[in-house]
């Protein structure tokens, strides 16, 4: 099946091709031009990634891989600063796709007031002037509810939001239900959210793990133990896991890789950075 696209009743567009599932919208006098550019750029984005998949699934080492495609290069740029831990460029794939589509929209319509591209919850966004976008977070995918909200303004210098956790689409080494990051772009947010979610962990009998390849044949995590279930944890275990995740988030914030972050685990939250107070309800429908 090739790329498919359709308008949604509220003015957003839905694009889908294989595992890539986008919801997007632009506002402004050139919004339709931006939408056309997004659709045109979407046509071969999956094919380009598949052509370099072998390199993208390899853990980063001392020498950067020779990646050629623009999305692959975005993935590498976002992950390269974190090569001191086991990480493959796939950690930033969803955010990088969102950034690439948004970039095409902005080139076609430089006068856009605001726009967003939501790739399965990893979001590239653009806000200018007095415009705003309001986003929110759902921490429990099994019982979705709006847990907080944030309004993004141009002065915030936030171009991406991403969430990672053991219940999400990607595998996680940690036990966070949601590690949400606000950063300069979606690729950077995606990579940072992965690292923070991995760091939010604790050893406890209620936490079940399996080798990544036993859960998903083509996992880029090899035999690393990924979380497959988390039962009720005592308060001290929850606090310890959140503290580890928060410490990683604070280090990433000090190093300039994120603006703010939020961690959620079994009804408790940790906030890092003043802009994340309390980070977000993910309706990015974006209002």
C-alpha positions, -999 to +999 in steps of 0.1 A: +000+000+000+013+035-009+008+067+010-028+075+019-042+109+030-076+123+039-090+155+055-105+153+090-137+171+098-120+198+120-096+209+092-067+186+101-052+162+076-044+125+082-015+109+063-006+072+066+021+050+050+032+018+067+041+026+103+041+064+097+008+080+109+006+118+108-020+143+118-012+178+107-025+213+101-013+248+092-030+282+097-024+313+077-030+327+042-008+300+026-021+271+046-033+252+016+001+255+000+017+241+031-007+212+031+001+204-005+038+206+002+034+182+032+016+157+010+042+159-017+071+154+007+053+125+024+053+105-008+087+090-005+097+096+031+092+059+041+111+046+011+140+068+020+141+055+055+138+019+044+168+023+021+191+031+051+174+010+077+204-013+083+226+017+093+198+033+113+194+003+135+230+000+145+241+015+178+261+046+175+299+044+180+329+067+177+324+072+140+291+086+126+274+063+101+274+075+065+237+084+062+225+102+031+187+110+034+175+142+051+154+123+076+182+099+084+205+128+089+180+145+113+179+113+133+217+111+135+220+148+145+195+143+173+211+111+187+248+118+181+253+139+213+241+109+233+264+082+218+280+075+252+250+051+259+235+024+238+214+043+213+205+039+176+193+067+154+159+050+155+154+067+189+146+099+169+127+085+139+092+097+147+103+132+156+126+135+126+098+126+102+076+152+118+104+178+116+110+170+079+073+174+070+070+207+089+101+220+072+085+213+038+054+231+049+074+262+060+094+263+028+062+263+008+044+289+030+069+310+049+041+333+062+024+306+082+011+318+116+013+284+132+015+247+122+020+213+137+028+178+125+019+150+150+036+117+142+020+093+167+024+117+196+058+131+186+051+166+174+069+192+154+053+227+158+058+262+145+044+293+162+050+330+152+039+364+165+010+363+189-002+329+178-002+299+203-007+262+202-021+243+231-010+207+237-017+181+263-005+148+278-022+114+282-001+093+305-022+061+305-029+048+271-051+020+286-074+046+301-068+078+282-076+110+300-062+145+299-036+150+327-023+185+321-020+212+295+005+236+281+003+266+257+033+272+234+042+307+223+068+319+199+090+333+227+092+298+243+116+286+215+099+252+216+097+234+182+090+199+193+072+177+219+078+140+223+067+113+247+083+079+255+074+052+279+071+014+282+035+014+271+041+033+239+048+022+203+086+018+210+103-004+234+117+010+266+144+000+291+126+019+319+092+019+336+079+054+330+044+056+317+052+089+300+084+108+297+074+140+279+100+165+266+097+200+252+127+208+230+140+229+201+126+204+176+108+171+175+139+150+168+157+164+198+126+159+220+122+123+207+158+113+215+157+130+249+124+114+258+138+080+250+168+085+272+147+098+301+122+070+299+151+045+299+166+061+330+133+060+349+137+025+363+140+004+394+146-033+401+115-048+417+096-081+413+066-062+399+087-052+369+088-078+341+114-076+314+123-097+283+151-094+257+140-069+231+143-093+202+121-118+220+093-092+220+099-078+185+120-097+159+134-066+142+141-046+174+171-023+172+178-030+209+191-065+204+190-086+236+187-056+260+160-062+285+129-042+278+099-036+300+068-057+292+048-053+324+048-032+356+026-042+385+018-020+415+050-006+431+055+006+466+059+044+471+097+042+476+102+023+444+082+048+424+101+077+440+134+060+432+125+055+396+112+090+392+144+104+408+166+086+383+146+098+354+145+133+367+183+133+372+188+123+335+163+150+324+180+177+344+214+168+330+199+170+294+184+203+303+217+217+316+234+205+284+209+223+262+191+193+248+156+201+262+136+230+276+115+211+300+102+176+308+076+157+327+077+122+341+046+101+351+046+068+370+017+052+388-001+085+396+030+105+406+047+132+385+081+149+383+085+182+365+119+195+352+121+230+338+098+259+345+079+256+312+065+222+321+042+232+348+023+209+345+033+195+311+007+189+288-025+173+277-018+159+243-048+169+223-026+181+196-054+185+175-036+217+186-060+244+193 
